[in-house]
Amino acid sequence: RQIWMDFAYVLLDPPCLIANHPTPIFALPQEDAKKLGYLSTYDSLRVIGAVDDYYIVSCEAAAGFVKKE
């Protein structure tokens, strides 16, 4: 069985976001959105994109939003 993926959806070696302090991960790119969790200081997640003032991060088979500093 073969699985095909569109190259546009594959990120090779995406950058990491490293938290400088406890940082919330939001469900949507807005501060009043539901919080999915928090990054502890020095924790890291892969950045898979950006929208406005937020990074889109990959977290446990889902995506979340972290405010840019």
C-alpha positions as CSV (number, residue, x, y, z in Angstrom):
1,R,0.0,0.0,0.0
2,Q,1.4,3.4,-1.0
3,I,0.5,6.7,0.6
4,W,1.0,9.9,-1.4
5,M,1.4,13.3,0.1
6,D,1.4,16.7,-1.7
7,F,4.8,18.3,-1.2
8,A,3.1,21.5,-0.2
9,Y,2.1,19.9,3.1
10,V,5.6,18.5,4.0
11,L,8.0,20.6,6.0
12,L,11.6,19.5,6.0
13,D,13.4,20.5,9.2
14,P,10.9,23.1,10.5
15,P,12.2,25.6,13.0
16,C,11.6,25.2,16.8
17,L,9.9,27.7,19.1
18,I,11.6,27.7,22.5
19,A,9.7,29.3,25.4
20,N,11.5,31.9,27.4
21,H,8.8,31.7,30.1
22,P,5.5,29.8,30.7
23,T,3.6,30.4,27.4
24,P,0.0,29.5,26.6
25,I,-1.0,27.5,23.5
26,F,-4.3,28.7,22.0
27,A,-6.9,26.9,19.9
28,L,-7.3,30.0,17.7
29,P,-5.0,33.0,16.9
30,Q,-6.5,35.3,19.5
31,E,-5.8,35.8,23.2
32,D,-9.4,35.1,24.3
33,A,-9.4,31.7,22.6
34,K,-9.5,28.4,24.5
35,K,-6.1,27.4,25.9
36,L,-4.9,24.0,24.8
37,G,-2.1,24.0,27.3
38,Y,1.1,25.7,28.2
39,L,4.8,25.5,27.3
40,S,7.1,25.5,30.3
41,T,10.2,27.6,30.2
42,Y,12.7,26.0,27.7
43,D,10.1,23.6,26.2
44,S,10.0,23.6,22.4
45,L,7.5,22.9,19.6
46,R,7.9,22.9,15.9
47,V,6.7,26.0,14.0
48,I,4.7,25.0,11.0
49,G,3.5,28.4,9.9
50,A,2.4,31.9,11.1
51,V,-0.7,34.0,11.0
52,D,-0.8,37.7,12.1
53,D,0.9,37.9,15.5
54,Y,0.9,34.1,16.1
55,Y,3.1,31.1,15.3
56,I,1.2,28.0,14.3
57,V,2.9,25.1,16.2
58,S,2.6,21.4,16.0
59,C,1.6,19.8,19.3
60,E,0.7,16.1,19.6
61,A,-0.9,15.5,16.2
62,A,-2.7,18.8,16.3
63,A,-2.0,22.5,15.7
64,G,-2.1,25.4,18.2
65,F,-1.2,29.0,18.2
66,V,1.5,30.8,20.2
67,K,1.7,34.6,20.4
68,K,4.9,36.0,18.8
69,E,7.1,38.0,21.1
